[in-house]
Amino acid sequence: MSTSEAGELGRFLSVADAAQILDVDSATIIGLIGTGELPALRVGDNGPWRIERTQLEFWIDFRLEEARRSALWQQGEFADVTDFSNVTALGPRRLLP
């Protein structure tokens, strides 16, 4: 999504907007909302769903990272455990005081 498109859409996206961004149908987005995988809020008791743009971007980033890790795991019989954790080959990462 370009910066100009993001500005035009505003903070919240409709189900149709999110579906268009992900190139899926609206039922897929409703399903993700229904399972709680994609956080959303309903406007009114039975009003339309709205998805915060930053939540959709976070969900996309999470799924991309999940796919990256899965590909690394499938890549070799003995994947390097440091690719899946917060540990370097020299030991755990520590913050300096």
PyMOL commands that place a pseudoatom at each C-alpha (Angstrom):
pseudoatom trace, name=CA, resn=MET, resi=1, chain=A, elem=C, hetatm=0, pos=[0.000, 0.000, 0.000]
pseudoatom trace, name=CA, resn=SER, resi=2, chain=A, elem=C, hetatm=0, pos=[1.459, 3.349, -0.965]
pseudoatom trace, name=CA, resn=THR, resi=3, chain=A, elem=C, hetatm=0, pos=[1.606, 6.282, 1.432]
pseudoatom trace, name=CA, resn=SER, resi=4, chain=A, elem=C, hetatm=0, pos=[-1.005, 8.200, -0.559]
pseudoatom trace, name=CA, resn=GLU, resi=5, chain=A, elem=C, hetatm=0, pos=[-3.391, 5.222, -0.511]
pseudoatom trace, name=CA, resn=ALA, resi=6, chain=A, elem=C, hetatm=0, pos=[-2.899, 4.811, 3.239]
pseudoatom trace, name=CA, resn=GLY, resi=7, chain=A, elem=C, hetatm=0, pos=[-3.695, 8.481, 3.785]
pseudoatom trace, name=CA, resn=GLU, resi=8, chain=A, elem=C, hetatm=0, pos=[-6.825, 8.254, 1.664]
pseudoatom trace, name=CA, resn=LEU, resi=9, chain=A, elem=C, hetatm=0, pos=[-8.115, 5.227, 3.567]
pseudoatom trace, name=CA, resn=GLY, resi=10, chain=A, elem=C, hetatm=0, pos=[-7.627, 6.756, 7.013]
pseudoatom trace, name=CA, resn=ARG, resi=11, chain=A, elem=C, hetatm=0, pos=[-7.053, 4.960, 10.295]
pseudoatom trace, name=CA, resn=PHE, resi=12, chain=A, elem=C, hetatm=0, pos=[-9.752, 2.317, 9.881]
pseudoatom trace, name=CA, resn=LEU, resi=13, chain=A, elem=C, hetatm=0, pos=[-10.446, 0.046, 6.936]
pseudoatom trace, name=CA, resn=SER, resi=14, chain=A, elem=C, hetatm=0, pos=[-13.687, -1.572, 5.913]
pseudoatom trace, name=CA, resn=VAL, resi=15, chain=A, elem=C, hetatm=0, pos=[-13.834, -5.300, 5.294]
pseudoatom trace, name=CA, resn=ALA, resi=16, chain=A, elem=C, hetatm=0, pos=[-13.897, -4.537, 1.555]
pseudoatom trace, name=CA, resn=ASP, resi=17, chain=A, elem=C, hetatm=0, pos=[-10.778, -2.335, 1.847]
pseudoatom trace, name=CA, resn=ALA, resi=18, chain=A, elem=C, hetatm=0, pos=[-8.874, -5.049, 3.731]
pseudoatom trace, name=CA, resn=ALA, resi=19, chain=A, elem=C, hetatm=0, pos=[-10.025, -7.673, 1.223]
pseudoatom trace, name=CA, resn=GLN, resi=20, chain=A, elem=C, hetatm=0, pos=[-8.814, -5.521, -1.659]
pseudoatom trace, name=CA, resn=ILE, resi=21, chain=A, elem=C, hetatm=0, pos=[-5.411, -4.946, -0.016]
pseudoatom trace, name=CA, resn=LEU, resi=22, chain=A, elem=C, hetatm=0, pos=[-4.937, -8.700, 0.529]
pseudoatom trace, name=CA, resn=ASP, resi=23, chain=A, elem=C, hetatm=0, pos=[-6.541, -9.635, -2.819]
pseudoatom trace, name=CA, resn=VAL, resi=24, chain=A, elem=C, hetatm=0, pos=[-9.047, -11.968, -1.166]
pseudoatom trace, name=CA, resn=ASP, resi=25, chain=A, elem=C, hetatm=0, pos=[-12.816, -11.927, -0.865]
pseudoatom trace, name=CA, resn=SER, resi=26, chain=A, elem=C, hetatm=0, pos=[-14.692, -10.276, 1.988]
pseudoatom trace, name=CA, resn=ALA, resi=27, chain=A, elem=C, hetatm=0, pos=[-15.714, -13.658, 3.413]
pseudoatom trace, name=CA, resn=THR, resi=28, chain=A, elem=C, hetatm=0, pos=[-12.037, -14.449, 4.049]
pseudoatom trace, name=CA, resn=ILE, resi=29, chain=A, elem=C, hetatm=0, pos=[-11.637, -11.235, 6.052]
pseudoatom trace, name=CA, resn=ILE, resi=30, chain=A, elem=C, hetatm=0, pos=[-14.844, -11.931, 8.007]
pseudoatom trace, name=CA, resn=GLY, resi=31, chain=A, elem=C, hetatm=0, pos=[-13.477, -15.405, 8.755]
pseudoatom trace, name=CA, resn=LEU, resi=32, chain=A, elem=C, hetatm=0, pos=[-10.191, -13.973, 10.076]
pseudoatom trace, name=CA, resn=ILE, resi=33, chain=A, elem=C, hetatm=0, pos=[-12.151, -11.558, 12.251]
pseudoatom trace, name=CA, resn=GLY, resi=34, chain=A, elem=C, hetatm=0, pos=[-14.426, -14.352, 13.468]
pseudoatom trace, name=CA, resn=THR, resi=35, chain=A, elem=C, hetatm=0, pos=[-11.509, -16.511, 14.616]
pseudoatom trace, name=CA, resn=GLY, resi=36, chain=A, elem=C, hetatm=0, pos=[-9.862, -13.543, 16.323]
pseudoatom trace, name=CA, resn=GLU, resi=37, chain=A, elem=C, hetatm=0, pos=[-6.811, -13.792, 14.089]
pseudoatom trace, name=CA, resn=LEU, resi=38, chain=A, elem=C, hetatm=0, pos=[-7.433, -10.304, 12.720]
pseudoatom trace, name=CA, resn=PRO, resi=39, chain=A, elem=C, hetatm=0, pos=[-8.516, -7.787, 15.385]
pseudoatom trace, name=CA, resn=ALA, resi=40, chain=A, elem=C, hetatm=0, pos=[-11.459, -5.612, 14.391]
pseudoatom trace, name=CA, resn=LEU, resi=41, chain=A, elem=C, hetatm=0, pos=[-14.236, -3.599, 15.953]
pseudoatom trace, name=CA, resn=ARG, resi=42, chain=A, elem=C, hetatm=0, pos=[-17.859, -3.341, 15.103]
pseudoatom trace, name=CA, resn=VAL, resi=43, chain=A, elem=C, hetatm=0, pos=[-19.470, 0.069, 14.701]
pseudoatom trace, name=CA, resn=GLY, resi=44, chain=A, elem=C, hetatm=0, pos=[-22.685, -0.213, 16.709]
pseudoatom trace, name=CA, resn=ASP, resi=45, chain=A, elem=C, hetatm=0, pos=[-24.394, -3.440, 17.735]
pseudoatom trace, name=CA, resn=ASN, resi=46, chain=A, elem=C, hetatm=0, pos=[-24.847, -4.821, 14.230]
pseudoatom trace, name=CA, resn=GLY, resi=47, chain=A, elem=C, hetatm=0, pos=[-22.883, -2.271, 12.246]
pseudoatom trace, name=CA, resn=PRO, resi=48, chain=A, elem=C, hetatm=0, pos=[-20.021, -2.833, 9.851]
pseudoatom trace, name=CA, resn=TRP, resi=49, chain=A, elem=C, hetatm=0, pos=[-16.653, -4.200, 10.935]
pseudoatom trace, name=CA, resn=ARG, resi=50, chain=A, elem=C, hetatm=0, pos=[-13.677, -1.847, 10.920]
pseudoatom trace, name=CA, resn=ILE, resi=51, chain=A, elem=C, hetatm=0, pos=[-10.043, -2.944, 10.946]
pseudoatom trace, name=CA, resn=GLU, resi=52, chain=A, elem=C, hetatm=0, pos=[-7.347, -0.613, 12.175]
pseudoatom trace, name=CA, resn=ARG, resi=53, chain=A, elem=C, hetatm=0, pos=[-4.829, -0.172, 9.359]
pseudoatom trace, name=CA, resn=THR, resi=54, chain=A, elem=C, hetatm=0, pos=[-1.862, -0.715, 11.701]
pseudoatom trace, name=CA, resn=GLN, resi=55, chain=A, elem=C, hetatm=0, pos=[-3.401, -4.009, 12.896]
pseudoatom trace, name=CA, resn=LEU, resi=56, chain=A, elem=C, hetatm=0, pos=[-3.711, -5.225, 9.309]
pseudoatom trace, name=CA, resn=GLU, resi=57, chain=A, elem=C, hetatm=0, pos=[-0.086, -4.230, 8.637]
pseudoatom trace, name=CA, resn=PHE, resi=58, chain=A, elem=C, hetatm=0, pos=[1.003, -6.051, 11.826]
pseudoatom trace, name=CA, resn=TRP, resi=59, chain=A, elem=C, hetatm=0, pos=[-0.951, -9.146, 10.762]
pseudoatom trace, name=CA, resn=ILE, resi=60, chain=A, elem=C, hetatm=0, pos=[0.705, -9.068, 7.316]
pseudoatom trace, name=CA, resn=ASP, resi=61, chain=A, elem=C, hetatm=0, pos=[4.175, -8.698, 8.882]
pseudoatom trace, name=CA, resn=PHE, resi=62, chain=A, elem=C, hetatm=0, pos=[3.436, -11.567, 11.287]
pseudoatom trace, name=CA, resn=ARG, resi=63, chain=A, elem=C, hetatm=0, pos=[2.313, -13.865, 8.472]
pseudoatom trace, name=CA, resn=LEU, resi=64, chain=A, elem=C, hetatm=0, pos=[5.369, -12.980, 6.368]
pseudoatom trace, name=CA, resn=GLU, resi=65, chain=A, elem=C, hetatm=0, pos=[7.675, -13.769, 9.300]
pseudoatom trace, name=CA, resn=GLU, resi=66, chain=A, elem=C, hetatm=0, pos=[5.792, -17.011, 9.909]
pseudoatom trace, name=CA, resn=ALA, resi=67, chain=A, elem=C, hetatm=0, pos=[6.273, -17.974, 6.244]
pseudoatom trace, name=CA, resn=ARG, resi=68, chain=A, elem=C, hetatm=0, pos=[9.980, -17.063, 6.408]
pseudoatom trace, name=CA, resn=ARG, resi=69, chain=A, elem=C, hetatm=0, pos=[10.519, -19.243, 9.471]
pseudoatom trace, name=CA, resn=SER, resi=70, chain=A, elem=C, hetatm=0, pos=[8.588, -22.103, 7.930]
pseudoatom trace, name=CA, resn=ALA, resi=71, chain=A, elem=C, hetatm=0, pos=[10.706, -21.895, 4.768]
pseudoatom trace, name=CA, resn=LEU, resi=72, chain=A, elem=C, hetatm=0, pos=[13.894, -21.934, 6.851]
pseudoatom trace, name=CA, resn=TRP, resi=73, chain=A, elem=C, hetatm=0, pos=[12.642, -24.953, 8.765]
pseudoatom trace, name=CA, resn=GLN, resi=74, chain=A, elem=C, hetatm=0, pos=[11.764, -26.805, 5.558]
pseudoatom trace, name=CA, resn=GLN, resi=75, chain=A, elem=C, hetatm=0, pos=[15.064, -25.806, 3.952]
pseudoatom trace, name=CA, resn=GLY, resi=76, chain=A, elem=C, hetatm=0, pos=[17.253, -28.178, 5.839]
pseudoatom trace, name=CA, resn=GLU, resi=77, chain=A, elem=C, hetatm=0, pos=[17.195, -31.196, 8.045]
pseudoatom trace, name=CA, resn=PHE, resi=78, chain=A, elem=C, hetatm=0, pos=[19.160, -29.365, 10.698]
pseudoatom trace, name=CA, resn=ALA, resi=79, chain=A, elem=C, hetatm=0, pos=[17.996, -25.758, 10.757]
pseudoatom trace, name=CA, resn=ASP, resi=80, chain=A, elem=C, hetatm=0, pos=[20.070, -23.321, 12.790]
pseudoatom trace, name=CA, resn=VAL, resi=81, chain=A, elem=C, hetatm=0, pos=[18.167, -22.748, 16.018]
pseudoatom trace, name=CA, resn=THR, resi=82, chain=A, elem=C, hetatm=0, pos=[19.437, -19.150, 16.176]
pseudoatom trace, name=CA, resn=ASP, resi=83, chain=A, elem=C, hetatm=0, pos=[17.168, -18.337, 13.219]
pseudoatom trace, name=CA, resn=PHE, resi=84, chain=A, elem=C, hetatm=0, pos=[14.169, -19.108, 15.429]
pseudoatom trace, name=CA, resn=SER, resi=85, chain=A, elem=C, hetatm=0, pos=[15.167, -17.488, 18.684]
pseudoatom trace, name=CA, resn=ASN, resi=86, chain=A, elem=C, hetatm=0, pos=[16.617, -14.411, 20.317]
pseudoatom trace, name=CA, resn=VAL, resi=87, chain=A, elem=C, hetatm=0, pos=[19.986, -16.141, 20.766]
pseudoatom trace, name=CA, resn=THR, resi=88, chain=A, elem=C, hetatm=0, pos=[23.131, -15.473, 18.762]
pseudoatom trace, name=CA, resn=ALA, resi=89, chain=A, elem=C, hetatm=0, pos=[25.931, -17.949, 18.157]
pseudoatom trace, name=CA, resn=LEU, resi=90, chain=A, elem=C, hetatm=0, pos=[27.841, -16.172, 20.945]
pseudoatom trace, name=CA, resn=GLY, resi=91, chain=A, elem=C, hetatm=0, pos=[25.016, -16.372, 23.472]
pseudoatom trace, name=CA, resn=PRO, resi=92, chain=A, elem=C, hetatm=0, pos=[21.802, -14.546, 24.312]
pseudoatom trace, name=CA, resn=ARG, resi=93, chain=A, elem=C, hetatm=0, pos=[21.498, -10.933, 23.268]
pseudoatom trace, name=CA, resn=ARG, resi=94, chain=A, elem=C, hetatm=0, pos=[21.847, -8.612, 26.214]
pseudoatom trace, name=CA, resn=LEU, resi=95, chain=A, elem=C, hetatm=0, pos=[21.017, -4.955, 26.563]
pseudoatom trace, name=CA, resn=LEU, resi=96, chain=A, elem=C, hetatm=0, pos=[23.842, -2.791, 27.766]
pseudoatom trace, name=CA, resn=PRO, resi=97, chain=A, elem=C, hetatm=0, pos=[23.184, -0.884, 31.013]
for i in range(1, 97): cmd.bond("trace and resi %d" % i, "trace and resi %d" % (i + 1))
show_as sticks, trace
zoom trace
